[in-house]
Amino acid sequence: MKITTRHRYVKKIPVLEVVLEEDRNAPLPLIIYYHGWQSSKELVLTQARKLAEKGFRVVLPDAMNHGERRTGPISPIPSVTFWASIQYNIFEFSQLIHYFEAHELIKDDLIGVGGVSMGGMTASCLLTQHPEIKVGACIMGTPSPLKYLERVLKNAKEMSIFIPQDVPLLLVWIANYDLSIFPEKLANRPVLFWHGTEDEKIPYEDVDDFFTEIENEPYSDNTEFLIGQGEGHLVNGVTMDTIATFFERELKPN
């Protein structure tokens, strides 16, 4: 079983396409998988290979300001580069889907999305506006981006770091992509959340609170929350296998 990794540009978006070599030209279920903050597409290749082994075409984009698209230092203003990177991911998601649809490489409209950390937040945001996504996974991210933004700004203020007064206005778009505000957008789709209880970057409590609020709602029957007891902001190989098995179960054709 040989996996091929192809570097390509989709309308100038640098991506890695990971797929079984024997199926590289065949229509397959498609998964767009996003990397984390100050990372790159290459650093989620292990996860992509585990997914490709299950029969998926996996596309790993470089977020703006990351990887091949890193053009300089991040902004000294807290959150500016971070949220701009997520917003670019959201803008470009439909472009990626359009490309693979146009080349008839998506089987039966089976589209999944996932990611780690900032990439997990991207996946959660996309679920609010893209019903064509059949399956999602938010790994070490948060479905509550507004709460996360408020915490970052509060911490920056306490540390006397300069923040423009109109940052909340400049980032007003986030409210439309906050899954915790619109949890009904889960729409009973299979969505996996995984988070370590000792995560030092994105608080475990935000995901736990979200799941507690939705677990008895009819739109969340297929939502899963897996807890990494004692684990921090890192995904190990066993968890990657669990993610791959989840997508195999929920996104592969019957």
PASEBA-1860 file (N, C-alpha, C; in nm, 3 decimals):
! residues 254
1> MKITTRHR> 0.086/-0.119/0.000/0.000/0.000/0.000/0.089/0.124/0.000 ~ 0.101/0.186/-0.116/0.189/0.302/-0.129/0.108/0.431/-0.131 ~ 0.153/0.527/-0.053/0.086/0.657/-0.047/0.170/0.758/-0.123 ~ 0.104/0.838/-0.204/0.172/0.942/-0.278/0.136/1.079/-0.220 ~ 0.235/1.165/-0.211/0.214/1.302/-0.162/0.254/1.397/-0.274 ~ 0.156/1.472/-0.321/0.179/1.562/-0.434/0.170/1.706/-0.387 ~ 0.271/1.785/-0.421/0.266/1.928/-0.394/0.205/1.997/-0.515 ~ 0.107/2.082/-0.489/0.046/2.157/-0.598/-0.002/2.293/-0.547
9> YVKKIPVL> -0.039/2.378/-0.642/-0.098/2.508/-0.608/-0.240/2.509/-0.663 ~ -0.334/2.535/-0.576/-0.474/2.550/-0.617/-0.505/2.699/-0.612 ~ -0.507/2.762/-0.730/-0.526/2.908/-0.737/-0.431/2.980/-0.641 ~ -0.304/2.941/-0.647/-0.196/2.998/-0.568/-0.197/2.958/-0.421 ~ -0.290/2.870/-0.382/-0.289/2.816/-0.246/-0.197/2.694/-0.245 ~ -0.087/2.697/-0.170/0.001/2.580/-0.167/-0.061/2.468/-0.083 ~ -0.070/2.350/-0.141/-0.129/2.237/-0.070/-0.045/2.112/-0.092 ~ -0.059/2.018/0.000/-0.013/1.882/-0.022/-0.136/1.794/-0.038
17> EVVLEEDR> -0.135/1.712/-0.142/-0.245/1.618/-0.167/-0.192/1.478/-0.137 ~ -0.255/1.411/-0.042/-0.207/1.282/0.007/-0.313/1.177/-0.025 ~ -0.273/1.070/-0.094/-0.370/0.972/-0.141/-0.297/0.841/-0.173 ~ -0.368/0.731/-0.166/-0.311/0.604/-0.213/-0.274/0.617/-0.361 ~ -0.154/0.573/-0.395/-0.107/0.591/-0.533/-0.202/0.528/-0.634 ~ -0.256/0.413/-0.600/-0.344/0.344/-0.695/-0.474/0.418/-0.720 ~ -0.510/0.510/-0.628/-0.636/0.584/-0.640/-0.617/0.733/-0.671 ~ -0.496/0.772/-0.709/-0.467/0.915/-0.717/-0.553/0.987/-0.821
25> NAPLPLII> -0.602/0.915/-0.923/-0.685/0.978/-1.026/-0.833/0.940/-1.016 ~ -0.868/0.872/-0.908/-1.006/0.825/-0.891/-1.084/0.918/-0.800 ~ -1.215/0.928/-0.819/-1.297/1.005/-0.724/-1.296/0.937/-0.587 ~ -1.269/1.016/-0.484/-1.262/0.964/-0.347/-1.330/1.062/-0.253 ~ -1.371/1.015/-0.135/-1.412/1.111/-0.032/-1.296/1.206/-0.003 ~ -1.327/1.334/0.011/-1.223/1.437/0.027/-1.223/1.491/0.169 ~ -1.104/1.505/0.226/-1.089/1.568/0.358/-0.991/1.683/0.344 ~ -1.035/1.804/0.382/-0.946/1.919/0.394/-0.903/1.924/0.540
33> YYHGWQSS> -0.772/1.920/0.565/-0.722/1.913/0.702/-0.623/2.027/0.726 ~ -0.651/2.106/0.831/-0.577/2.230/0.856/-0.477/2.216/0.971 ~ -0.360/2.276/0.950/-0.255/2.276/1.053/-0.280/2.384/1.158 ~ -0.192/2.388/1.257/-0.208/2.481/1.368/-0.128/2.610/1.352 ~ -0.137/2.694/1.454/-0.073/2.825/1.459/0.080/2.811/1.454 ~ 0.140/2.895/1.370/0.285/2.897/1.351/0.341/2.759/1.317 ~ 0.262/2.685/1.241/0.299/2.553/1.194/0.296/2.554/1.041 ~ 0.277/2.438/0.980/0.271/2.430/0.834/0.204/2.300/0.794
41> KELVLTQA> 0.170/2.290/0.667/0.103/2.171/0.615/0.186/2.045/0.635 ~ 0.319/2.058/0.629/0.405/1.940/0.645/0.392/1.877/0.783 ~ 0.355/1.956/0.882/0.349/1.905/1.019/0.220/1.830/1.051 ~ 0.129/1.822/0.955/0.012/1.734/0.973/0.015/1.619/0.871 ~ 0.132/1.595/0.814/0.144/1.487/0.716/0.120/1.349/0.776 ~ 0.163/1.327/0.899/0.142/1.195/0.961/-0.007/1.165/0.970 ~ -0.084/1.264/1.015/-0.230/1.245/1.020/-0.286/1.221/0.881 ~ -0.238/1.297/0.784/-0.289/1.283/0.647/-0.262/1.143/0.592
49> RKLAEKGF> -0.145/1.089/0.621/-0.114/0.954/0.572/-0.204/0.849/0.636 ~ -0.232/0.866/0.763/-0.321/0.772/0.830/-0.462/0.779/0.771 ~ -0.505/0.898/0.732/-0.635/0.913/0.667/-0.632/0.856/0.525 ~ -0.524/0.882/0.453/-0.513/0.832/0.315/-0.516/0.680/0.311 ~ -0.457/0.616/0.412/-0.458/0.470/0.419/-0.599/0.415/0.427 ~ -0.692/0.496/0.475/-0.832/0.455/0.487/-0.910/0.476/0.358 ~ -0.844/0.533/0.256/-0.911/0.551/0.127/-0.961/0.691/0.100 ~ -0.904/0.791/0.166/-0.944/0.929/0.144/-0.840/1.004/0.060
57> RVVLPDAM> -0.888/1.106/-0.009/-0.798/1.206/-0.066/-0.789/1.318/0.038 ~ -0.669/1.344/0.088/-0.650/1.441/0.195/-0.572/1.561/0.141 ~ -0.626/1.678/0.164/-0.564/1.801/0.115/-0.522/1.885/0.235 ~ -0.394/1.921/0.238/-0.337/1.999/0.348/-0.296/2.136/0.294 ~ -0.370/2.241/0.324/-0.331/2.375/0.277/-0.237/2.443/0.377 ~ -0.150/2.527/0.326/-0.078/2.620/0.412/-0.170/2.740/0.438 ~ -0.194/2.770/0.564/-0.269/2.890/0.597/-0.187/3.014/0.560 ~ -0.256/3.123/0.532/-0.186/3.249/0.508/-0.098/3.281/0.629
65> NHGERRTG> 0.019/3.337/0.602/0.119/3.372/0.705/0.190/3.249/0.762 ~ 0.176/3.135/0.698/0.236/3.011/0.747/0.303/2.936/0.632 ~ 0.401/2.852/0.668/0.464/2.767/0.568/0.517/2.847/0.451 ~ 0.481/2.805/0.329/0.525/2.876/0.208/0.472/3.018/0.200 ~ 0.369/3.047/0.278/0.305/3.179/0.270/0.352/3.273/0.380 ~ 0.453/3.231/0.451/0.511/3.316/0.555/0.598/3.421/0.488 ~ 0.564/3.546/0.502/0.636/3.654/0.434/0.710/3.746/0.530 ~ 0.689/3.730/0.658/0.755/3.816/0.754/0.709/3.785/0.895
73> PISPIPSV> 0.749/3.867/0.992/0.710/3.843/1.131/0.561/3.864/1.151 ~ 0.508/3.797/1.254/0.367/3.816/1.285/0.347/3.954/1.346 ~ 0.224/4.002/1.341/0.194/4.136/1.394/0.215/4.138/1.546 ~ 0.269/4.249/1.598/0.283/4.260/1.744/0.150/4.284/1.814 ~ 0.045/4.315/1.738/-0.087/4.334/1.797/-0.149/4.196/1.821 ~ -0.183/4.162/1.944/-0.236/4.028/1.973/-0.355/3.992/1.885 ~ -0.352/3.872/1.829/-0.461/3.811/1.753/-0.470/3.853/1.607 ~ -0.404/3.960/1.566/-0.424/4.008/1.429/-0.385/3.902/1.327
81> TFWASIQY> -0.263/3.850/1.335/-0.219/3.751/1.237/-0.296/3.620/1.254 ~ -0.323/3.584/1.377/-0.396/3.460/1.406/-0.532/3.458/1.338 ~ -0.612/3.561/1.362/-0.747/3.564/1.306/-0.747/3.587/1.156 ~ -0.649/3.663/1.106/-0.638/3.679/0.961/-0.611/3.545/0.894 ~ -0.530/3.461/0.958/-0.499/3.329/0.903/-0.623/3.241/0.898 ~ -0.701/3.242/1.004/-0.826/3.164/1.006/-0.923/3.217/0.901 ~ -0.934/3.348/0.891/-1.027/3.406/0.794/-0.988/3.367/0.651 ~ -0.858/3.369/0.621/-0.814/3.324/0.489/-0.851/3.177/0.467
89> NIFEFSQL> -0.831/3.092/0.569/-0.872/2.952/0.555/-1.019/2.941/0.516 ~ -1.102/3.021/0.582/-1.246/3.016/0.556/-1.276/3.065/0.415 ~ -1.214/3.176/0.375/-1.232/3.227/0.240/-1.195/3.121/0.136 ~ -1.086/3.050/0.158/-1.029/2.963/0.056/-1.087/2.822/0.054 ~ -1.163/2.787/0.156/-1.221/2.652/0.163/-1.303/2.621/0.038 ~ -1.393/2.711/0.002/-1.479/2.686/-0.114/-1.399/2.677/-0.243 ~ -1.290/2.753/-0.252/-1.204/2.747/-0.370/-1.142/2.607/-0.384 ~ -1.098/2.551/-0.273/-1.041/2.417/-0.276/-1.145/2.313/-0.318
97> IHYFEAHE> -1.263/2.323/-0.258/-1.369/2.228/-0.294/-1.404/2.240/-0.442 ~ -1.417/2.363/-0.489/-1.451/2.387/-0.631/-1.349/2.322/-0.723 ~ -1.221/2.334/-0.688/-1.116/2.278/-0.772/-1.131/2.126/-0.786 ~ -1.149/2.058/-0.674/-1.156/1.912/-0.681/-1.289/1.865/-0.738 ~ -1.394/1.943/-0.721/-1.521/1.911/-0.789/-1.505/1.925/-0.940 ~ -1.441/2.032/-0.983/-1.425/2.057/-1.126/-1.343/1.947/-1.193 ~ -1.252/1.887/-1.118/-1.170/1.778/-1.173/-1.231/1.640/-1.144 ~ -1.354/1.640/-1.095/-1.431/1.516/-1.072/-1.354/1.418/-0.984
105> LIKDDLIG> -1.297/1.472/-0.875/-1.217/1.390/-0.784/-1.283/1.370/-0.648 ~ -1.407/1.418/-0.632/-1.480/1.398/-0.506/-1.590/1.295/-0.529 ~ -1.586/1.188/-0.456/-1.685/1.082/-0.472/-1.813/1.114/-0.396 ~ -1.925/1.115/-0.467/-2.059/1.126/-0.407/-2.072/1.245/-0.312 ~ -2.004/1.356/-0.340/-2.012/1.477/-0.256/-1.973/1.450/-0.111 ~ -1.886/1.353/-0.090/-1.842/1.319/0.046/-1.725/1.409/0.085 ~ -1.754/1.510/0.166/-1.656/1.612/0.203/-1.643/1.616/0.355 ~ -1.519/1.607/0.402/-1.492/1.619/0.544/-1.394/1.732/0.569
113> VGGVSMGG> -1.393/1.781/0.691/-1.300/1.888/0.728/-1.250/1.861/0.870 ~ -1.124/1.892/0.893/-1.068/1.873/1.026/-0.944/1.959/1.043 ~ -0.891/1.956/1.163/-0.769/2.032/1.187/-0.731/2.031/1.333 ~ -0.607/2.075/1.357/-0.553/2.079/1.493/-0.532/2.223/1.536 ~ -0.567/2.253/1.662/-0.544/2.384/1.721/-0.611/2.493/1.638 ~ -0.536/2.585/1.579/-0.595/2.685/1.492/-0.673/2.619/1.378 ~ -0.622/2.506/1.331/-0.692/2.432/1.227/-0.823/2.372/1.276 ~ -0.827/2.330/1.403/-0.951/2.281/1.461/-1.054/2.393/1.474
121> MTASCLLT> -1.007/2.513/1.509/-1.096/2.628/1.515/-1.150/2.660/1.377 ~ -1.063/2.650/1.275/-1.108/2.670/1.137/-1.219/2.571/1.102 ~ -1.199/2.445/1.136/-1.300/2.343/1.105/-1.433/2.373/1.173 ~ -1.429/2.414/1.300/-1.551/2.449/1.372/-1.621/2.567/1.306 ~ -1.544/2.667/1.267/-1.602/2.783/1.200/-1.671/2.743/1.070 ~ -1.606/2.658/0.992/-1.662/2.617/0.864/-1.794/2.543/0.880 ~ -1.809/2.469/0.989/-1.933/2.394/1.011/-2.055/2.486/1.025 ~ -2.032/2.612/1.063/-2.146/2.702/1.081/-2.205/2.748/0.949
129> QHPEIKVG> -2.128/2.743/0.840/-2.172/2.804/0.714/-2.168/2.710/0.594 ~ -2.128/2.587/0.613/-2.110/2.497/0.499/-2.180/2.363/0.521 ~ -2.308/2.357/0.489/-2.383/2.232/0.506/-2.333/2.120/0.417 ~ -2.252/2.153/0.314/-2.200/2.048/0.227/-2.095/1.963/0.298 ~ -2.044/2.011/0.410/-1.951/1.930/0.490/-2.029/1.819/0.558 ~ -1.989/1.696/0.534/-2.061/1.581/0.589/-2.008/1.539/0.726 ~ -1.877/1.557/0.749/-1.813/1.511/0.873/-1.706/1.612/0.912 ~ -1.692/1.636/1.043/-1.592/1.732/1.088/-1.516/1.681/1.210
137> ACIMGTPS> -1.397/1.739/1.232/-1.316/1.705/1.349/-1.242/1.829/1.396 ~ -1.261/1.862/1.523/-1.194/1.975/1.586/-1.101/1.919/1.692 ~ -0.971/1.920/1.664/-0.873/1.859/1.752/-0.791/1.969/1.820 ~ -0.801/1.979/1.949/-0.731/2.081/2.029/-0.772/2.224/1.991 ~ -0.886/2.238/1.924/-0.934/2.372/1.890/-1.045/2.411/1.985 ~ -1.127/2.506/1.944/-1.242/2.543/2.025/-1.359/2.581/1.936 ~ -1.480/2.540/1.974/-1.599/2.582/1.901/-1.649/2.718/1.949 ~ -1.574/2.782/2.039/-1.614/2.910/2.100/-1.508/3.017/2.072
145> PLKYLERV> -1.490/3.057/1.946/-1.383/3.151/1.914/-1.399/3.289/1.978 ~ -1.523/3.334/1.999/-1.540/3.465/2.063/-1.490/3.463/2.207 ~ -1.518/3.355/2.277/-1.469/3.342/2.413/-1.317/3.339/2.415 ~ -1.259/3.272/2.318/-1.114/3.265/2.308/-1.055/3.405/2.281 ~ -1.117/3.479/2.190/-1.071/3.614/2.159/-1.079/3.703/2.282 ~ -1.190/3.697/2.353/-1.206/3.779/2.474/-1.097/3.748/2.576 ~ -1.062/3.621/2.590/-0.959/3.582/2.686/-0.822/3.638/2.643 ~ -0.791/3.629/2.515/-0.663/3.680/2.465/-0.651/3.830/2.488
153> LKNAKEMS> -0.759/3.903/2.458/-0.755/4.048/2.475/-0.746/4.087/2.622 ~ -0.814/4.012/2.706/-0.808/4.038/2.851/-0.666/4.015/2.903 ~ -0.604/3.904/2.861/-0.469/3.874/2.905/-0.369/3.979/2.856 ~ -0.389/4.024/2.732/-0.298/4.125/2.676/-0.310/4.257/2.755 ~ -0.431/4.292/2.788/-0.452/4.415/2.865/-0.385/4.405/3.002 ~ -0.399/4.290/3.067/-0.337/4.271/3.199/-0.185/4.276/3.191 ~ -0.130/4.242/3.075/0.014/4.245/3.056/0.062/4.377/2.996 ~ -0.030/4.473/2.985/0.000/4.607/2.932/0.051/4.603/2.788
161> IFIPQDVP> -0.001/4.508/2.710/0.031/4.501/2.567/-0.070/4.587/2.492 ~ -0.022/4.671/2.403/-0.111/4.763/2.332/-0.210/4.687/2.243 ~ -0.337/4.727/2.254/-0.444/4.672/2.170/-0.526/4.788/2.115 ~ -0.542/4.801/1.984/-0.628/4.905/1.929/-0.770/4.891/1.984 ~ -0.833/5.003/2.013/-0.964/5.001/2.075/-1.069/4.932/1.988 ~ -1.050/4.938/1.857/-1.152/4.885/1.767/-1.126/4.742/1.721 ~ -1.039/4.670/1.790/-1.015/4.530/1.753/-1.144/4.448/1.751 ~ -1.232/4.457/1.853/-1.357/4.378/1.846/-1.441/4.410/1.723
169> LLLVWIAN> -1.441/4.537/1.681/-1.516/4.575/1.562/-1.450/4.518/1.437 ~ -1.319/4.524/1.431/-1.246/4.472/1.315/-1.265/4.321/1.301 ~ -1.292/4.254/1.412/-1.308/4.108/1.410/-1.454/4.066/1.428 ~ -1.545/4.154/1.392/-1.687/4.126/1.414/-1.735/4.004/1.336 ~ -1.664/3.968/1.230/-1.703/3.852/1.148/-1.704/3.721/1.229 ~ -1.623/3.717/1.336/-1.610/3.592/1.412/-1.744/3.545/1.467 ~ -1.829/3.638/1.505/-1.959/3.601/1.565/-2.043/3.516/1.471 ~ -2.029/3.536/1.340/-2.107/3.458/1.243/-2.052/3.317/1.224
177> YDLSIFPE> -1.933/3.291/1.278/-1.869/3.161/1.261/-1.843/3.091/1.394 ~ -1.909/3.138/1.498/-1.893/3.082/1.632/-1.993/2.970/1.651 ~ -1.944/2.846/1.653/-2.033/2.730/1.662/-2.107/2.725/1.794 ~ -2.050/2.783/1.899/-2.119/2.783/2.028/-2.241/2.875/2.027 ~ -2.243/2.972/1.938/-2.360/3.061/1.923/-2.466/2.994/1.837 ~ -2.422/2.915/1.740/-2.515/2.848/1.649/-2.495/2.696/1.654 ~ -2.509/2.634/1.770/-2.481/2.490/1.779/-2.574/2.405/1.695 ~ -2.693/2.459/1.662/-2.785/2.384/1.577/-2.727/2.358/1.438
185> KLANRPVL> -2.621/2.434/1.402/-2.557/2.414/1.272/-2.481/2.281/1.267 ~ -2.466/2.216/1.381/-2.412/2.080/1.378/-2.501/1.990/1.293 ~ -2.631/2.017/1.300/-2.730/1.951/1.213/-2.717/1.800/1.213 ~ -2.685/1.745/1.329/-2.675/1.600/1.346/-2.567/1.536/1.259 ~ -2.473/1.618/1.214/-2.360/1.562/1.138/-2.259/1.498/1.235 ~ -2.189/1.395/1.192/-2.083/1.340/1.277/-1.968/1.442/1.293 ~ -1.945/1.483/1.415/-1.838/1.578/1.445/-1.763/1.528/1.568 ~ -1.632/1.521/1.556/-1.546/1.473/1.664/-1.470/1.590/1.726
193> FWHGTEDE> -1.477/1.600/1.859/-1.393/1.694/1.933/-1.297/1.611/2.019 ~ -1.170/1.650/2.019/-1.073/1.590/2.108/-0.995/1.702/2.175 ~ -0.975/1.689/2.308/-0.901/1.793/2.379/-0.835/1.734/2.503 ~ -0.712/1.777/2.526/-0.641/1.736/2.646/-0.682/1.819/2.766 ~ -0.695/1.755/2.882/-0.739/1.827/3.002/-0.635/1.926/3.052 ~ -0.508/1.906/3.014/-0.401/1.994/3.060/-0.349/2.085/2.948 ~ -0.435/2.112/2.851/-0.396/2.199/2.739/-0.365/2.338/2.791 ~ -0.242/2.384/2.767/-0.198/2.512/2.819/-0.222/2.627/2.722
201> KIPYEDVD> -0.271/2.597/2.602/-0.288/2.702/2.500/-0.435/2.733/2.472 ~ -0.515/2.630/2.456/-0.659/2.647/2.434/-0.731/2.570/2.544 ~ -0.799/2.638/2.635/-0.853/2.571/2.753/-0.948/2.457/2.722 ~ -0.925/2.345/2.788/-1.013/2.229/2.778/-1.156/2.265/2.819 ~ -1.171/2.354/2.916/-1.303/2.387/2.971/-1.399/2.441/2.866 ~ -1.347/2.514/2.767/-1.435/2.571/2.664/-1.506/2.461/2.585 ~ -1.432/2.356/2.551/-1.491/2.246/2.476/-1.584/2.165/2.566 ~ -1.541/2.143/2.689/-1.624/2.068/2.784/-1.756/2.140/2.809
209> DFFTEIEN> -1.751/2.271/2.826/-1.875/2.349/2.847/-1.967/2.339/2.726 ~ -1.907/2.348/2.607/-1.986/2.339/2.484/-2.057/2.205/2.474 ~ -1.983/2.098/2.500/-2.043/1.965/2.488/-2.152/1.944/2.592 ~ -2.131/1.995/2.712/-2.233/1.984/2.817/-2.362/2.052/2.775 ~ -2.350/2.166/2.708/-2.467/2.242/2.666/-2.545/2.173/2.554 ~ -2.475/2.098/2.470/-2.542/2.044/2.350/-2.573/1.895/2.358 ~ -2.519/1.823/2.457/-2.522/1.677/2.449/-2.661/1.616/2.449 ~ -2.760/1.686/2.496/-2.896/1.631/2.496/-2.985/1.691/2.388
217> EPYSDNTE> -2.925/1.769/2.300/-3.001/1.831/2.191/-3.009/1.736/2.071 ~ -3.121/1.739/1.999/-3.136/1.646/1.887/-3.036/1.668/1.774 ~ -2.987/1.791/1.760/-2.892/1.819/1.652/-2.751/1.769/1.683 ~ -2.729/1.718/1.805/-2.594/1.676/1.842/-2.583/1.525/1.864 ~ -2.678/1.449/1.814/-2.677/1.304/1.837/-2.549/1.238/1.786 ~ -2.486/1.297/1.686/-2.366/1.236/1.629/-2.239/1.312/1.664 ~ -2.246/1.397/1.766/-2.128/1.469/1.812/-2.057/1.385/1.918 ~ -1.926/1.370/1.904/-1.845/1.295/2.000/-1.741/1.386/2.064
225> FLIGQGEG> -1.719/1.368/2.192/-1.615/1.444/2.263/-1.525/1.344/2.332 ~ -1.402/1.335/2.286/-1.303/1.246/2.346/-1.207/1.329/2.430 ~ -1.182/1.283/2.551/-1.101/1.358/2.647/-0.962/1.296/2.657 ~ -0.861/1.379/2.641/-0.723/1.335/2.662/-0.684/1.363/2.806 ~ -0.710/1.268/2.892/-0.686/1.288/3.036/-0.538/1.312/3.064 ~ -0.508/1.428/3.122/-0.371/1.461/3.157/-0.285/1.505/3.040 ~ -0.344/1.516/2.921/-0.265/1.551/2.803/-0.269/1.700/2.776 ~ -0.162/1.750/2.715/-0.150/1.892/2.684/-0.183/1.922/2.539
233> HLVNGVTM> -0.114/2.023/2.485/-0.143/2.070/2.349/-0.058/1.993/2.249 ~ -0.088/1.866/2.235/-0.012/1.779/2.147/-0.098/1.658/2.111 ~ -0.091/1.616/1.985/-0.167/1.500/1.939/-0.070/1.384/1.919 ~ -0.094/1.273/1.988/-0.005/1.158/1.973/-0.057/1.062/1.867 ~ 0.023/0.960/1.839/-0.010/0.867/1.732/-0.139/0.790/1.755 ~ -0.165/0.754/1.880/-0.289/0.680/1.910/-0.411/0.767/1.879 ~ -0.404/0.893/1.915/-0.516/0.984/1.886/-0.532/1.002/1.736 ~ -0.422/1.010/1.663/-0.430/1.020/1.517/-0.501/0.898/1.457
241> DTIATFFE> -0.470/0.781/1.511/-0.539/0.660/1.464/-0.688/0.668/1.493 ~ -0.724/0.720/1.610/-0.865/0.735/1.646/-0.936/0.830/1.549 ~ -0.870/0.938/1.513/-0.927/1.034/1.418/-0.947/0.969/1.282 ~ -0.849/0.893/1.237/-0.860/0.826/1.108/-0.974/0.724/1.108 ~ -0.988/0.651/1.217/-1.096/0.552/1.228/-1.232/0.621/1.229 ~ -1.240/0.736/1.296/-1.364/0.813/1.299/-1.406/0.852/1.157 ~ -1.315/0.907/1.080/-1.349/0.946/0.943/-1.383/0.825/0.857 ~ -1.311/0.714/0.878/-1.342/0.593/0.802/-1.485/0.546/0.830
249> RELKPN> -1.524/0.551/0.954/-1.658/0.506/0.992/-1.768/0.599/0.940 ~ -1.741/0.730/0.943/-1.848/0.827/0.917/-1.850/0.883/0.776 ~ -1.737/0.877/0.703/-1.734/0.944/0.573/-1.719/0.849/0.455 ~ -1.680/0.724/0.482/-1.664/0.630/0.371/-1.802/0.589/0.320 ~ -1.816/0.566/0.189/-1.945/0.519/0.135/-1.984/0.384/0.193 ~ -2.113/0.363/0.209/-2.163/0.234/0.261/-2.143/0.124/0.157
END
